[in-house]
Amino acid sequence: MKTKAQLKDVFNGPSSLFYQSAALGNPMILDPLYDVPVKVDTIEFEQGEPTIDHYKVIGLSGDWVSSSEAGDITVSFRVPTKDTDILKLAFGEDAVTSQQLTYDGKTFAGDGLVLKNKKIQGTWAILNDAEDQLLILNNTALYASMVMDTDAKGVVAIDFNGTIESDGSNPDVLFLRKQGSSSSN
């Protein structure tokens, strides 16, 4: 019997969230486009409980047979930036335009944003704080929405929410450890 100590293999302490537009394939290569700023304690990754179908027959108290479907996966996090590249990632290249206006004799310039519904597909990788483990969420499909985060005195942020759309052949979730490093379990 393996003991609890032998079974301890924990991923914790996220320090960075990376994004690449391609799903991992064969060979698996992580070449992120962004090290995305994420509000502390907002990264959530959860698989819901399975749906169990019960088939009963007269005269038996238990199931005659049962089947199930895996629970839905949810992925979400809050990104506190209005950087042009992140706006384009979240809402599409054509949703962001350069704008300029005059107010009180002063010129202001920046981005104009059309809030479009865009499916953000790709791979998200979470690096732990010891930088010796990666948690990879592959085959993701996320959608973005704008929010004024009142927890931080009005910081404009983008919420990313979605799921994993499994392709049935490549791993959807990977737990990887840096090779050649000395790390304790």
Backbone as CSV, one residue per row, in Angstrom:
resi,resn,N_x,N_y,N_z,CA_x,CA_y,CA_z,C_x,C_y,C_z
1,MET,0.844,-1.185,0.000,0.000,0.000,0.000,0.886,1.244,0.000
2,LYS,0.577,2.185,-0.891,1.278,3.458,-0.872,0.722,4.312,0.252
3,THR,1.590,5.013,0.937,1.173,5.887,2.037,0.794,7.264,1.497
4,LYS,0.172,8.058,2.370,-0.169,9.431,1.995,1.074,10.201,1.573
5,ALA,2.152,10.027,2.303,3.398,10.738,1.975,3.904,10.343,0.591
6,GLN,3.762,9.080,0.226,4.202,8.633,-1.099,3.292,9.143,-2.210
7,LEU,2.035,9.413,-1.885,1.072,9.886,-2.873,1.040,11.414,-2.999
8,LYS,1.823,12.095,-2.165,1.811,13.560,-2.209,2.557,14.047,-3.443
9,ASP,1.813,14.640,-4.354,2.358,15.226,-5.580,1.460,16.408,-5.911
10,VAL,1.806,17.583,-5.402,0.912,18.734,-5.397,1.389,19.805,-6.376
11,PHE,0.430,20.383,-7.093,0.688,21.599,-7.860,0.009,22.730,-7.118
12,ASN,0.770,23.754,-6.734,0.174,24.918,-6.085,1.070,26.134,-6.289
13,GLY,0.570,27.293,-5.916,1.338,28.519,-5.992,1.529,29.046,-7.396
14,PRO,0.444,29.314,-8.140,0.615,29.836,-9.496,1.334,31.180,-9.477
15,SER,2.297,31.342,-10.395,3.043,32.598,-10.462,2.894,33.291,-11.805
16,SER,2.576,32.544,-12.858,2.411,33.124,-14.192,1.355,32.350,-14.955
17,LEU,0.650,33.076,-15.814,-0.312,32.465,-16.726,0.115,32.834,-18.137
18,PHE,0.453,31.818,-18.930,0.901,32.018,-20.301,-0.205,31.617,-21.273
19,TYR,-0.225,32.280,-22.446,-1.195,31.942,-23.481,-0.492,31.739,-24.813
20,GLN,-0.900,30.686,-25.506,-0.521,30.524,-26.907,-1.775,30.157,-27.676
21,SER,-1.855,30.629,-28.917,-3.072,30.441,-29.692,-3.242,29.015,-30.194
22,ALA,-2.169,28.274,-30.309,-2.254,26.899,-30.810,-2.471,25.919,-29.661
23,ALA,-3.272,24.899,-29.943,-3.387,23.789,-29.004,-2.101,22.974,-29.089
24,LEU,-1.770,22.288,-28.023,-0.589,21.429,-28.044,-0.861,20.218,-28.909
25,GLY,0.077,19.870,-29.731,-0.062,18.706,-30.605,1.143,17.806,-30.445
26,ASN,1.553,17.203,-31.550,2.707,16.320,-31.523,3.700,16.817,-32.562
27,PRO,4.871,17.279,-32.208,5.424,17.310,-30.853,4.799,18.439,-30.031
28,MET,4.829,18.280,-28.713,4.268,19.297,-27.836,5.316,20.390,-27.618
29,ILE,4.940,21.606,-28.026,5.824,22.755,-27.859,5.004,23.886,-27.265
30,LEU,5.508,24.468,-26.193,4.875,25.636,-25.589,5.708,26.852,-25.973
31,ASP,5.110,27.743,-26.757,5.762,28.965,-27.214,4.765,30.103,-27.011
32,PRO,4.615,30.572,-25.750,3.554,31.519,-25.432,3.708,32.874,-26.118
33,LEU,2.564,33.469,-26.433,2.514,34.833,-26.956,2.541,35.854,-25.824
34,TYR,1.933,35.491,-24.686,1.777,36.440,-23.586,2.002,35.772,-22.228
35,ASP,2.580,36.538,-21.313,2.575,36.243,-19.885,1.504,37.169,-19.327
36,VAL,0.305,36.658,-19.180,-0.890,37.459,-18.917,-0.968,37.845,-17.436
37,PRO,-1.200,39.141,-17.146,-1.406,39.526,-15.748,-2.775,39.038,-15.269
38,VAL,-2.808,38.365,-14.134,-4.053,37.815,-13.604,-4.233,38.278,-12.162
39,LYS,-5.442,38.709,-11.843,-5.740,39.107,-10.463,-5.574,37.897,-9.548
40,VAL,-4.947,38.107,-8.405,-4.716,37.049,-7.421,-6.037,36.385,-7.049
41,ASP,-5.997,35.090,-6.930,-7.139,34.269,-6.491,-8.310,34.245,-7.472
42,THR,-8.078,34.570,-8.759,-9.194,34.509,-9.707,-9.068,33.349,-10.687
43,ILE,-7.917,32.677,-10.734,-7.815,31.538,-11.642,-8.624,30.386,-11.056
44,GLU,-9.600,29.942,-11.835,-10.415,28.801,-11.423,-10.450,27.781,-12.541
45,PHE,-10.235,26.551,-12.174,-10.294,25.432,-13.108,-10.975,24.311,-12.353
46,GLU,-12.141,23.886,-12.864,-12.923,22.898,-12.125,-13.711,22.016,-13.082
47,GLN,-13.728,20.736,-12.780,-14.594,19.822,-13.502,-15.775,19.512,-12.606
48,GLY,-16.963,19.726,-13.137,-18.173,19.452,-12.370,-18.373,17.967,-12.142
49,GLU,-19.291,17.667,-11.263,-19.597,16.267,-10.966,-20.193,15.582,-12.189
50,PRO,-19.937,14.289,-12.323,-20.528,13.580,-13.457,-22.050,13.494,-13.316
51,THR,-22.729,13.426,-14.453,-24.161,13.189,-14.472,-24.359,11.679,-14.522
52,ILE,-25.055,11.138,-13.522,-25.254,9.693,-13.436,-26.699,9.370,-13.798
53,ASP,-26.839,8.474,-14.762,-28.159,8.025,-15.178,-28.435,6.679,-14.509
54,HIS,-29.546,6.608,-13.781,-29.924,5.398,-13.048,-31.022,4.656,-13.810
55,TYR,-30.849,3.352,-13.935,-31.866,2.511,-14.576,-32.349,1.529,-13.523
56,LYS,-33.629,1.638,-13.170,-34.199,0.826,-12.096,-35.147,-0.229,-12.667
57,VAL,-35.279,-1.328,-11.938,-36.288,-2.337,-12.267,-37.117,-2.611,-11.017
58,ILE,-38.338,-3.055,-11.251,-39.252,-3.355,-10.148,-38.682,-4.500,-9.313
59,GLY,-38.751,-4.313,-8.003,-38.349,-5.372,-7.084,-36.914,-5.247,-6.580
60,LEU,-36.117,-4.363,-7.144,-34.744,-4.151,-6.665,-34.588,-2.708,-6.207
61,SER,-33.937,-2.545,-5.060,-33.785,-1.181,-4.547,-32.608,-0.453,-5.197
62,GLY,-31.634,-1.188,-5.653,-30.475,-0.559,-6.289,-30.667,-0.401,-7.784
63,ASP,-29.667,0.133,-8.425,-29.706,0.289,-9.881,-29.569,-1.060,-10.560
64,TRP,-30.298,-1.242,-11.635,-30.142,-2.412,-12.496,-28.867,-2.235,-13.314
65,VAL,-28.730,-1.014,-13.808,-27.519,-0.617,-14.522,-27.430,0.903,-14.413
66,SER,-26.252,1.433,-14.530,-26.091,2.887,-14.513,-25.060,3.292,-15.563
67,SER,-25.157,4.533,-15.963,-24.179,5.103,-16.887,-23.939,6.541,-16.461
68,SER,-22.923,7.151,-17.057,-22.638,8.530,-16.666,-22.002,9.304,-17.803
69,GLU,-22.050,10.624,-17.669,-21.339,11.542,-18.545,-20.425,12.369,-17.665
70,ALA,-19.216,12.638,-18.162,-18.258,13.434,-17.400,-18.822,14.827,-17.139
71,GLY,-18.428,15.405,-16.030,-18.865,16.753,-15.685,-18.242,17.799,-16.594
72,ASP,-18.929,18.917,-16.739,-18.432,20.016,-17.561,-17.219,20.665,-16.905
73,ILE,-16.301,21.112,-17.732,-15.098,21.803,-17.268,-15.365,23.304,-17.325
74,THR,-14.985,24.025,-16.285,-15.045,25.481,-16.323,-13.658,26.044,-16.053
75,VAL,-13.306,27.057,-16.825,-12.044,27.766,-16.683,-12.394,29.243,-16.602
76,SER,-11.835,29.967,-15.625,-12.086,31.404,-15.543,-10.949,32.105,-14.816
77,PHE,-10.758,33.379,-15.168,-9.776,34.236,-14.498,-10.032,35.678,-14.908
78,ARG,-9.495,36.620,-14.120,-9.673,38.055,-14.365,-8.325,38.670,-14.720
79,VAL,-8.300,39.411,-15.828,-7.078,40.034,-16.339,-7.218,41.558,-16.218
80,PRO,-6.493,42.186,-15.280,-6.634,43.626,-15.056,-5.722,44.450,-15.973
81,THR,-6.060,44.498,-17.262,-5.325,45.330,-18.203,-6.243,45.712,-19.346
82,LYS,-5.930,46.836,-19.962,-6.613,47.272,-21.173,-5.587,47.406,-22.300
83,ASP,-4.507,46.657,-22.206,-3.474,46.645,-23.229,-4.088,46.280,-24.582
84,THR,-3.642,46.944,-25.622,-4.198,46.740,-26.961,-4.136,45.280,-27.397
85,ASP,-3.014,44.605,-27.153,-2.889,43.198,-27.558,-3.893,42.308,-26.836
86,ILE,-4.108,42.558,-25.556,-5.067,41.746,-24.788,-6.492,42.053,-25.237
87,LEU,-6.791,43.323,-25.553,-8.122,43.655,-26.079,-8.375,42.924,-27.398
88,LYS,-7.357,42.864,-28.270,-7.504,42.155,-29.542,-7.657,40.660,-29.329
89,LEU,-6.916,40.094,-28.370,-7.063,38.682,-28.037,-8.485,38.399,-27.560
90,ALA,-9.002,39.267,-26.687,-10.297,39.041,-26.058,-11.479,39.278,-26.995
91,PHE,-11.391,40.299,-27.836,-12.567,40.698,-28.616,-12.364,40.653,-30.128
92,GLY,-11.146,40.392,-30.587,-10.866,40.293,-32.016,-10.071,41.473,-32.539
93,GLU,-9.259,41.201,-33.545,-8.432,42.240,-34.171,-9.293,43.396,-34.675
94,ASP,-10.420,43.064,-35.298,-11.275,44.096,-35.896,-12.125,44.833,-34.867
95,ALA,-12.082,44.413,-33.618,-12.872,45.071,-32.575,-12.143,46.269,-31.968
96,VAL,-10.849,46.401,-32.238,-10.038,47.451,-31.624,-9.540,48.403,-32.705
97,THR,-9.787,49.711,-32.513,-9.313,50.737,-33.442,-8.652,51.864,-32.658
98,SER,-7.725,52.555,-33.304,-7.095,53.734,-32.694,-8.073,54.895,-32.754
99,GLN,-8.194,55.610,-31.648,-9.138,56.730,-31.561,-8.447,57.942,-30.946
100,GLN,-8.985,59.112,-31.235,-8.450,60.352,-30.687,-9.592,61.329,-30.493
101,LEU,-9.534,62.114,-29.413,-10.538,63.145,-29.197,-9.903,64.319,-28.473
102,THR,-10.621,65.436,-28.511,-10.178,66.640,-27.814,-11.154,66.913,-26.679
103,TYR,-10.602,67.196,-25.513,-11.406,67.537,-24.344,-10.694,68.660,-23.597
104,ASP,-11.401,69.716,-23.369,-10.886,70.850,-22.610,-9.557,71.362,-23.193
105,GLY,-9.484,71.363,-24.522,-8.295,71.861,-25.201,-7.121,70.898,-25.218
106,LYS,-7.328,69.699,-24.700,-6.259,68.694,-24.656,-6.644,67.522,-25.562
107,THR,-5.629,66.912,-26.155,-5.863,65.765,-27.022,-5.636,64.477,-26.246
108,PHE,-6.563,63.545,-26.406,-6.469,62.213,-25.797,-6.486,61.194,-26.935
109,ALA,-5.628,60.171,-26.832,-5.577,59.131,-27.860,-5.533,57.770,-27.187
110,GLY,-6.067,56.775,-27.870,-6.067,55.422,-27.307,-6.849,54.463,-28.182
111,ASP,-7.422,53.470,-27.537,-8.139,52.417,-28.241,-9.637,52.619,-28.131
112,GLY,-10.328,52.330,-29.228,-11.773,52.215,-29.236,-12.095,50.736,-29.361
113,LEU,-13.091,50.280,-28.642,-13.387,48.848,-28.577,-14.856,48.589,-28.873
114,VAL,-15.109,47.705,-29.814,-16.451,47.187,-30.050,-16.515,45.866,-29.287
115,LEU,-17.445,45.750,-28.363,-17.540,44.552,-27.519,-18.169,43.415,-28.313
116,LYS,-17.317,42.622,-28.932,-17.774,41.511,-29.759,-17.631,40.204,-29.003
117,ASN,-18.442,39.255,-29.390,-18.345,37.909,-28.848,-17.341,37.132,-29.692
118,LYS,-16.217,36.764,-29.103,-15.164,36.069,-29.835,-14.758,34.821,-29.059
119,LYS,-14.641,33.718,-29.758,-14.177,32.467,-29.156,-12.649,32.490,-29.148
120,ILE,-12.067,32.392,-27.968,-10.615,32.436,-27.800,-10.142,31.005,-27.594
121,GLN,-9.524,30.449,-28.614,-9.066,29.069,-28.545,-7.570,29.033,-28.345
122,GLY,-7.095,27.969,-27.725,-5.657,27.828,-27.551,-5.288,27.074,-26.300
123,THR,-4.122,27.407,-25.789,-3.537,26.729,-24.641,-3.164,27.756,-23.582
124,TRP,-3.512,27.461,-22.351,-3.129,28.295,-21.202,-2.228,27.446,-20.313
125,ALA,-1.116,28.013,-19.887,-0.152,27.298,-19.049,0.065,28.085,-17.766
126,ILE,-0.038,27.398,-16.647,0.165,28.020,-15.342,1.483,27.505,-14.785
127,LEU,2.405,28.434,-14.536,3.713,28.101,-13.959,3.639,28.299,-12.461
128,ASN,4.157,27.340,-11.694,4.119,27.495,-10.237,5.220,28.457,-9.782
129,ASP,5.135,28.881,-8.506,6.076,29.881,-8.012,7.504,29.364,-7.892
130,ALA,7.710,28.065,-7.793,9.067,27.501,-7.775,9.626,27.356,-9.197
131,GLU,8.787,27.621,-10.200,9.139,27.526,-11.612,9.669,26.148,-12.014
132,ASP,9.115,25.114,-11.354,9.528,23.755,-11.701,8.357,22.878,-12.136
133,GLN,7.138,23.468,-12.171,5.976,22.713,-12.613,5.080,23.587,-13.499
134,LEU,4.475,22.946,-14.483,3.486,23.596,-15.342,2.189,22.810,-15.289
135,LEU,1.088,23.529,-15.160,-0.251,22.974,-15.325,-0.751,23.539,-16.646
136,ILE,-1.001,22.670,-17.620,-1.394,23.088,-18.955,-2.871,22.782,-19.176
137,LEU,-3.616,23.781,-19.650,-5.011,23.602,-20.049,-5.036,23.725,-21.567
138,ASN,-5.189,22.601,-22.240,-5.113,22.505,-23.681,-6.524,22.485,-24.267
139,ASN,-6.663,22.827,-25.525,-7.951,22.767,-26.223,-9.012,23.653,-25.576
140,THR,-8.616,24.829,-25.060,-9.581,25.692,-24.379,-10.406,26.511,-25.362
141,ALA,-11.599,26.845,-24.947,-12.492,27.753,-25.668,-13.050,28.723,-24.632
142,LEU,-12.553,29.956,-24.649,-12.947,30.960,-23.662,-13.615,32.144,-24.353
143,TYR,-14.370,32.894,-23.575,-15.025,34.114,-24.038,-14.731,35.213,-23.024
144,ALA,-14.685,36.460,-23.505,-14.285,37.572,-22.647,-15.437,38.527,-22.397
145,SER,-15.359,39.227,-21.266,-16.304,40.295,-20.949,-15.574,41.351,-20.121
146,MET,-15.964,42.612,-20.307,-15.358,43.727,-19.580,-16.011,43.872,-18.215
147,VAL,-15.213,44.347,-17.254,-15.725,44.562,-15.906,-14.950,45.704,-15.249
148,MET,-15.643,46.475,-14.427,-14.998,47.470,-13.573,-14.886,46.801,-12.215
149,ASP,-13.685,46.425,-11.840,-13.452,45.665,-10.617,-13.478,46.596,-9.414
150,THR,-14.566,46.571,-8.665,-14.702,47.456,-7.510,-13.840,47.015,-6.337
151,ASP,-13.363,45.765,-6.342,-12.468,45.308,-5.278,-11.154,46.069,-5.288
152,ALA,-10.796,46.639,-6.421,-9.510,47.309,-6.558,-9.690,48.778,-6.906
153,LYS,-10.722,49.390,-6.345,-10.983,50.809,-6.547,-11.148,51.185,-8.013
154,GLY,-11.874,50.365,-8.751,-12.247,50.715,-10.103,-11.263,50.358,-11.185
155,VAL,-10.543,49.276,-11.051,-9.639,48.823,-12.107,-10.461,48.165,-13.208
156,VAL,-10.237,48.588,-14.457,-10.905,47.955,-15.587,-10.196,46.641,-15.867
157,ALA,-10.988,45.590,-16.013,-10.423,44.257,-16.219,-11.255,43.507,-17.256
158,ILE,-10.702,42.391,-17.690,-11.400,41.517,-18.627,-11.532,40.158,-17.968
159,ASP,-12.764,39.667,-17.886,-13.002,38.322,-17.376,-12.977,37.343,-18.539
160,PHE,-12.231,36.262,-18.377,-12.192,35.174,-19.348,-12.904,33.984,-18.723
161,ASN,-13.873,33.419,-19.433,-14.648,32.281,-18.938,-14.868,31.304,-20.083
162,GLY,-14.811,30.031,-19.778,-15.072,29.054,-20.820,-14.859,27.638,-20.359
163,THR,-14.380,26.813,-21.287,-14.297,25.385,-21.054,-13.139,24.792,-21.846
164,ILE,-13.001,23.500,-21.751,-12.069,22.742,-22.580,-12.900,21.951,-23.575
165,GLU,-12.568,22.102,-24.852,-13.231,21.345,-25.909,-12.257,20.250,-26.342
166,SER,-12.410,19.087,-25.787,-11.475,17.991,-26.046,-11.486,17.593,-27.509
167,ASP,-10.283,17.369,-28.061,-10.222,16.865,-29.434,-10.154,15.339,-29.451
168,GLY,-10.168,14.744,-28.270,-10.224,13.293,-28.164,-8.913,12.572,-28.382
169,SER,-7.865,13.293,-28.755,-6.594,12.606,-28.980,-5.445,13.241,-28.210
170,ASN,-5.368,14.567,-28.177,-4.312,15.232,-27.414,-4.772,15.430,-25.976
171,PRO,-3.846,15.413,-25.022,-4.252,15.633,-23.625,-4.926,16.988,-23.444
172,ASP,-5.942,17.026,-22.604,-6.644,18.267,-22.293,-5.995,18.996,-21.122
173,VAL,-5.494,18.247,-20.159,-4.829,18.792,-18.981,-3.508,18.050,-18.823
174,LEU,-2.452,18.807,-18.593,-1.141,18.190,-18.388,-0.542,18.713,-17.094
175,PHE,0.077,17.833,-16.343,0.836,18.178,-15.149,2.279,17.829,-15.450
176,LEU,3.101,18.835,-15.656,4.470,18.602,-16.089,5.457,19.160,-15.079
177,ARG,6.540,18.423,-14.887,7.596,18.820,-13.953,8.879,19.049,-14.735
178,LYS,9.575,20.109,-14.396,10.855,20.421,-15.038,11.824,19.266,-14.811
179,GLN,12.430,18.837,-15.874,13.360,17.711,-15.791,14.749,18.210,-15.422
180,GLY,15.437,17.406,-14.617,16.796,17.747,-14.214,16.855,18.703,-13.039
181,SER,15.695,19.102,-12.506,15.718,19.991,-11.358,15.461,19.197,-10.094
182,SER,16.000,19.687,-9.025,15.721,19.019,-7.747,14.554,19.733,-7.112
183,SER,13.453,19.026,-7.027,12.255,19.589,-6.397,11.671,18.530,-5.484
184,SER,11.083,19.000,-4.421,10.506,18.056,-3.461,9.016,17.930,-3.716
185,ASN,8.478,16.750,-3.456,7.038,16.514,-3.608,6.322,16.943,-2.374
